[in-house]
Amino acid sequence: MKCVLLAPLLVTSAVAFSPAPRSFAGLSTQQQSSLSMLPTKENNDEFYPFPSSTNTESMTRLGAAPPKSNEEVEDGSAGVRQLLGVKGASAETDIWKIRLQLTKPVTWIPLVWGVMCGAAASGNYHWIWNPFDPNDRDVLLGLEDAAKGFVAMILAGPFLTGYTQTINDWYDREIDAINEPYRPIPSGAISEGQVIFQIWFLLLGGLGIAYGLDVWAGHDFPTVLALSIFGSWVSYIYSAPPLKLKQNGWAGNYALGCSYISLPWWCGQAVFGELDRPVYFILPILYSIAGLGIAIVNDFKSVEGDRQLGLNSLPVAFGIDGAKWICAGSVTLTQLGVAAYLQAIGESTYAAILLGLLLPQIYFQATLLLPDPVANDVKYQAQSQPFFVFGILATALCLGHHDFSA
């Protein structure tokens, strides 16, 4: 199997594996909410299935602290932060920069990585000119595969992850209006109609690209389109009532793990190969369980707000002490299971590599996560996740190299 290009695009920030931030503090009934900044039904139409912001349910007031203003960083990175969609961003009036901010580009990185891993697992990705294999130097074939990979990354990142982040902000707009009124939707920097147009454009555009990839790959069954439809549906029910999976710790966190790991892996593998063995589903699903553990880390700091809102996050359900062990266990045990499988099929070198990448993660769990998951959440993510994502790539490369017919 030939390694996939662009490996230096490894996650540059722990926030890349985080869902869009939840804002759980609100106002008491005596305080004025920032919902008044949202357009009213008189000047907005409803766009099925995205109702306007005047629903009775959406106007519920929450009891907690008053809103905070955006604290723009002073290190010169405020403009870049705005484009990436992270905190500390500068205020912006350019509608295209605001549209980009809603898609939160920093969260595209794990999806791009997942597509790369899927391409690696296919065993059928060709370099433009492979310095390690004289039989893999077909320039035209390599250029075609590079183009396919790029289009698949555009599908997974800007379009479908952009759709996911935009729809998440849409359904969080009333809570954001209370606690983060500077965000694009509640601040009025972008109108509701423009947001709805963006949601539909990214969704339909993504599904069109997915079908185009199926045609390009010569699929009899539109595998990439089916995966895209399923992923888009998961994104919708994660954010939207009545299911709103993010309100449930197990379902919400697993949905995140699946969306960030399994779905882009399967997309990349389907573009370059076949999903014709159970192992191609089992291993990404195991890694998605590890992704559930990673998602728990993002819930520790919001445990009090979750409890006030009645959201059953795992730190609420099991307490911080219980949830931190679920987090560590899901991340560690799933990778041990993957390493055991690689050893069982005779890939002892890859199994050893995976164990070597697991050891630093266990060390950071012991020194950062378990002692104080609230204070050390960001530091733990930043130091542990690079080893985790390289482990996913190592596993994918192993599957691509392995001869299952032997």
Stockholm file with secondary structure:
# STOCKHOLM 1.0

chainA/1-406         MKCVLLAPLLVTSAVAFSPAPRSFAGLSTQQQSSLSMLPTKENNDEFYPFPSSTNTESMTRLGAAPPKSNEEVEDGSAGVRQLLGVKGASAETDIWKIRLQLTKPVTWIPLVWGVMCGAAASGNYHWIWNPFDPNDRDVLLGLEDAAKGFVAMILAGPFLTGYTQTINDWYDREIDAINEPYRPIPSGAISEGQVIFQIWFLLLGGLGIAYGLDVWAGHDFPTVLALSIFGSWVSYIYSAPPLKLKQNGWAGNYALGCSYISLPWWCGQAVFGELDRPVYFILPILYSIAGLGIAIVNDFKSVEGDRQLGLNSLPVAFGIDGAKWICAGSVTLTQLGVAAYLQAIGESTYAAILLGLLLPQIYFQATLLLPDPVANDVKYQAQSQPFFVFGILATALCLGHHDFSA
#=GR chainA/1-406 SS CCCCSCGGGCCCCGGGGSCSCCCCCCCCTTSCCGGGGSCCGGGCCCBTTBCCTTCTGGGCCCCSCCCCCCCCCSSSCHHHHHHHTCTTCCCCCCHHHHHHHHTCGGGHHHHHHHHHHHHHHHTCCCCSSCTTCTTCCCHHHHHHHHHHHHHHHHIIIIIIIHHHHHHHHHHTHHHHHHHCTTSHHHHTSSCHHHHHHHHHHHHHHHHHHHHHHHHHHTCSSCHHHHHHHHHHHHHHHHHSTTTCGGGBHHHHHHHHHIIIIIHHHHHHHHHHSCCCSTHHHHHHHHHHHHHHHHHHHTTGGGHHHHHHHTCBCHHHHHHHHHHHHHHHHHHHHHHHHHHHHHHHTTCHHHHHHHHHHHHHHHHHIIIIITTCTTTTHHHHHHHHHHHHHHHHHHHHHHHHHCCTTC
#=GC SS_cons         CCCCSCGGGCCCCGGGGSCSCCCCCCCCTTSCCGGGGSCCGGGCCCBTTBCCTTCTGGGCCCCSCCCCCCCCCSSSCHHHHHHHTCTTCCCCCCHHHHHHHHTCGGGHHHHHHHHHHHHHHHTCCCCSSCTTCTTCCCHHHHHHHHHHHHHHHHIIIIIIIHHHHHHHHHHTHHHHHHHCTTSHHHHTSSCHHHHHHHHHHHHHHHHHHHHHHHHHHTCSSCHHHHHHHHHHHHHHHHHSTTTCGGGBHHHHHHHHHIIIIIHHHHHHHHHHSCCCSTHHHHHHHHHHHHHHHHHHHTTGGGHHHHHHHTCBCHHHHHHHHHHHHHHHHHHHHHHHHHHHHHHHTTCHHHHHHHHHHHHHHHHHIIIIITTCTTTTHHHHHHHHHHHHHHHHHHHHHHHHHCCTTC
//
